[in-house]
Amino acid sequence: MAAFAGASAFASPNPAVTRAKSLLAVTVAKQLCLLESQLEEYRRRVVQLFGDHPDHDCFGSLPGAGAKLAPRLLAELGANRAVFATAEALQNYAGTSPVTRQSGRSRVVVLRRACNKTLRATVHLWADLSRRTCVWAETYYQQKRAGGMNHTAALRCLGQRWVKILWKMWQTGTPYDEALHARNQTAHGSWVIRLLPPPVPARTRIANPTTR
């Protein structure tokens, strides 16, 4: 019986089944090609609309946001500045601010679940990507990890800071300015600024003593 079962496993497939599965594979491939062309049209429209939007420079300047996350952030915030009167209101809406539950001597801080899930996921991705180009963001993240936070919690804290910055930019309609942010943080005595690595001095050209 074992030999018979082994032989049947390597038997030639039924030609009718092969033809049916081949047709199915071709059909699925055609559907995927059509879907890809439709997605490409959506991407083209997003690029066009984002480029024409009055807030393009503001959202386009966000470190790490790029061509995909910047339009998504803009779409989730919209154009009505009055919707979020404070940075805290936007942080709550984005789900970056935690919820504190306290009863008697018990105090628990938990993830905010009543929020815009799409915006929360977008901020999470943006915060992670910002670490590649923004020194203070990477420093802040590493300090949170060193304090015992896991990757997700540290990114959520970083996202909390980014959303506050974004709210101010959005309210004033100004692009992100790394130098301005550093000056503001220095003026407020931010601990992040104190942890930043010293700037790399410009290289000075040293003449070769053997050259005349």
N, C-alpha and C positions, 0 to 999 in steps of 0.2 A: 504493500500500500504506500509506503514511504517513497519507494522508487517511482511509482506511478504518479504520485503527487508532485514529485520533483520534475518529472518529465513534462507534465501538463503546465507547470509554471513557465517553462521555456517554449511552449508551443506557439506557433505562428498566430498572430492576432486575427480575429475575424475580419475579412475585407470590408464587410458592411459597416462594422463598428469603426474601422479606420477611416472610411470615407466620411462617416457622420462626424467623427471627432475632428477631422481635417477641416470640414466645412465650418464647424463651430469655432475652431481656432482662427480661421480667416475672418469670420464674422466679428469676433471679439477684437481682432487687430484693427479692422476697419472702424469699429466703434471708438477704439482708443485714439486712432488718428483723427477722427472727427472731433472728439472731446479735446484733444490737444490743440487743434486749430481754434476751437471756441475759447479755450483758456488763454491762448495767445492773444486773441482779440480783446479779452477782458484785461489782460496785462497792458496792452497798448493803450486802452482807454484810461486805465488807472494812471499810467505815466502822463498822459495828456492832461487829464483833469487835475492831477496833483501839481503839474507844472504851471497850470493856469490859475491855481487857487491863490487868493491873497495871502494865505498863511504858509505858502510854500517855503519861503526862506526861513521862517521860524521853525517849522518841523523838520525841514531838510537839513538844518544845522545840528541836529541832535547826534552826539557821538554814538556810533554803533547802530543807529536806527536803519540807515540805508534806504534803498529804493523800495523795499517791501514793508518794513515796519513803520516808517515815517508816514506814508499815506494811511496805514491802518490806525495809527494813533490819532491822526487828524480826523479821520472818519468817526472814531468813537467819541471824540470830544465835541465835534461840531463847530459851529461858528457863534453860538449864543454864549457870550462870556458871563451873562447874568445867571446862568444855570448853576455855576459853581462859584459862590460868592467868596469862598476862602479856599486855601490850599487843602485844608482838612477835609472839606466837602469832596474835593476831587480824589483825595487819597482814600476816603471811605468808598467812593464809587468805584475806584480802581481795585479795591480789595487789598491794598498794601498795608493799611493800618490795622493793627490787631484789635480784637474785642476783649475787654477785661470784664470778667464775671467775679463779683465779690459778694460773699454772704458770711457775715460774722468775721471769723478769723481766716476764712478760706478766700483765697484770691487766685484766680486762674486766668491766664492770658491765652487766647485761642485764635485760630485763623478766622478772618472775617469771610463768611460764606455768602452773605446778602450783598452782592456786588455785581458789577458787569464782568462776567466770566471771560468774555472775549478780550476786554481791556486788560484784565488781570494777567491773562496768558501773554498778551502782547508786551506788557511792561516787564514781565519775567524774562522774556527773550531779549528785549532791549537792554535790560540791566546787565545780563550776562555778556552780550556783545560789546557793551560800552567799556568793559574792563580791558579790551584789547587795545583801545586807542586813548583811553582816559586814565591817567596815572592815579588821580585821587580816587576814582571809582575802584580800581584794583586794590589800592591801599585800604580803602574802607572795607571791601569784601574780605581781604585777607585778615584784617583785624577782627572781624566778626567770626571768621572760621577759627582763629586762634583762641577766641573766647568760648569756644565750645559749640557754636552753631553748625548745623549741617549746611550743605550747599544750597538747598532750597530756601531755608530760613535766612541765610546771609543775603541771597539775591533779593528776597522780599524786603529786607531792610534797605538794601541799596536802591531798590525800586521806589521805596518810600521817599528817599531823598531826591531821586530823579523826578518823581511826580511833583514834588514841591517846586523844584526848579522849573519844570515844564509849565506849571500853573502860572508862575510869575512871567515867564516868557510869553505865554499865551495871552495873558491879560494886557501886557504892554506891547505885544506884537513885535518883539525884538528877537533876533537870532541868538543862539547860544554863543557866549564869549568865554573861553577858558580863562583868559587873563582876568577878566572882570569877576568871574566866579572865585578865582584864587584871592583876589583883593578883598572881596566881600567876606570870604571865610577867614582871612587873616584879621580883618577888622573885628569879626565876631569871636575871635579866639578859638576857632574850630580845632578840635584835637586831630582831625584828619590832616590838616595842613602841617601840624608839628611832626607827623609821621612820614610825610613825603620825603623821598630820597632827595639829596641835594642836587641841584641842576648840574648837568655835565658841562664843564667849561669848554669854551670854543677852542678847537685845536689851533695851536700856533705853529707856524712853519719854522722849523729849525734848519738853518743853513748847514750844509755839509761842510765841515771844516777842511776837507781835502779838496773842495772845489774852489777854484780861483776865478 
